[in-house]
Amino acid sequence: MEPAKLDHAARPRAAAVTPETPAAPAGKARRFSARGFVPYGYLSPTMILVFVLMVIPIAMVVSYSFKDNVIVEQNPVFAGLANYTEVLTDPDFLAALKNTFIFITVSTVAHLILGLAFAMMLNTPLLGGVTKAIFRIVYILPWLFTVAVIAVIWRLMLDPSGVVNYILTTVGGMQEGVNWLSDPSTALWALTFINIWAGFPFFMISILAGLQGISPDLYEAASVDGANSFQQFRNVTIPQLRPVLISMAVLDLIWTSQQFALIWMTTGGGPLNVTEMLSTYTYKQAFSSYEFATASASAVIVLLLTMILAFFYVRLQKER
Amino acid sequence: MTGGGTGLHGRLRRLLGVMVAATMVGAAAVGCGGSDEGSSGDGTVTLEFAQWWAPELPAGSFDKLMTEFTTQNPTIKVKLLSGPYASTKQQLVSGAASKTLPDVVGLDGAWVSDFAKQGAIADLTALMADAKYDSSQLASQIQVKGKTYMIPVVNFVYPMFVNNDLLTKAGVSAPPSTRTEFLDAAKKVSALGGNVKGWALPLDTAVPNGIQNDVMSWLWASGGSMLKDGQPDLTNAQVKSTVEYVKSLNDAGVIAPGSLTMKEQDKVEKFTTGQVGMVIDSLAHITLIKKNNPTLKFTVAPIPAEDGYTGKRGIPYASWGIGVADSSKHKAEAFKLVQFLMSEQTNAQLSTLANGFPGNKTAEPDFSTSDPLFKTAFDIYQAGTPANEFVGLPKSEDLMRSFDEQLQLALTGKQTVDEALTKSQQAWASEF
């Protein structure tokens, strides 16, 4: 009996509302719904491109990572997490993970310190306009070279009979040259140095823009309060630059973790795997061992690690 | 004003709507297109031919050969997809994976086994039978499980290059012929001082072909083998003797420094600039060396063999091979192009242009205008036997890399030669 009562009670309410709401003409409703699709129409070219160039390839790589003998066999079988287990227990992968961590951490810290130092130098009122312009051009040069050129230049300079060893043995007092890129004890550091050299100008330019945006009033106020140069740097410059520094650092961690060409063209991951990175490990799995399934699993792990960094970056941007 | 603005806004919206619709229709058309790729309405077939050969030949010469082919076969056109070796390889690996290989593909013997296993390249034995092609004229065929998948078009041998000036200066009167003579000569050249060393050994793991060209070549020159019944046999006495010999050269300090990450181009550069006395290198580099250092006096010689060895010396080689994509819709036409390139006249012409040796036994390259060193190398080639056991092996680049890593550990004293060979044997066995 209760449900019948409720039904009965509901009907008059509906009947009462209906006359107050004018019924939309059929043609207008169609126009409204057609207009509702217009924004999606405008977005569709981009959406199609994103779907075809990003969503599909990523989905394919993820699906490959769960199959066995993918691509090389006509009918690959589902392998569950076997590829992930294989990759995560591979000593070469773990070595690559460790090398990548050292490479990106040292590179990012050095980029920040050098970028900040050079930016402050270019922002100082002690230098004239022409001098600053010359330094600005000189400092930004490494960033203008392509990776291939950087690799060739540094391979030649760091060659055992190259210019670096020549200077060190003639002027620097060293008895014999160092095999910078082929000695297992120096190769990773030499490679990291090249990456630092190639990447610091971008930090320098970005931080310089941040420095030029700091109001002189803040320094004036700090000066009136008796703050010395170091205190002004610590309490005015750094807090004002913090959003730029953090964003740049997170982005650099992501970019450096994806570095491939420089490593491939200088050391190829050697000697004795000391410069093997996640990018070169994945490439070798795919294009040398033809193990596309483990290569996909490795790529998915890299994607997940990068997404963690991307998550922090997006959160920082939202906070700003 | 408002009304006018709304009208303009509306027109803009409609215009944008039309553009979006056109874009989507265009995208759909592109997506649906290509169902009859390579064929035109008049029956002309266009073959895609991916290779790294054209950039390595005199400018325009390969296009001329293709024009000649089109003249002989008016219904077949050829679209060349040319690029450097490394990018061609990467492109073909991706194409094989996605079953979108060009109709005709330039191949390296090291890739054949993997492409054949994927079903990416066609069985040429069947195509030869269909075309009633006489395969007896072919110098060699690369087979997997008894079926031909690649035909070597031009072969490039790797003899020993010797810097005459450095050897004379070091008191070595003739190119070394045995391992003992080579070690002695390398020591004398290294003793000259400065940056000069006796030999260069590129062991870069990014492109680990130094194992094939610069290490295993010593084994093949003495008639040795790294295989037994088609399976890896890296622990045999001859392989051990070869690796121990390479280690002895390293221990004697006669190898140019930086070998663990040295690339092939670094080796050529060091020889060209007179920093090393001897290298094992491709004949294809003669022109490059002479162009970069016209005053360098050098010659080519057979790779030294073990003391007392009197048999035929194996000489490493690399090939410009050719194959047909299994996914090609125009296999018969594709094989016509293969036939054209392997014909006596064209093959001789191509070999002359490439400074290589022909894949057709009856073709004779014209050395009349070439450097006399090519004739010397041709004599070495004919006196010896072409040897490259990596051709046709599964994942051959990976095999070279794993051997390379173990050799590097042995050279740096982190393990013995026996350990290196045992570990390499295990790694190779798992690939087979």
Interface residues (C-beta under 8 A of the other chain):
Chain A: V38 G41 Y42 S44 P45 I48 I71 V72 E73 Q74 R155 D159 P160 S161 G177 N179 L181 S182 D183 P184 A187 W264 M265 T266 T267 G268 G269 G270 P271 L272 N273 T280 K284 A286 F287 S288 S289 Y290 F292
Chain B: R13 L16 G17 V20 A21 T23 M24 A27 K89 Q90 V93 A97 D114 K117 Q118 G119 N195 L203 D204 T205 A206 V207 A256 P257 G258 S259 L260 T261 M262 K263 D266 Q275 K395 E397 D398 R401 E405 Q408 L409 T412 K414
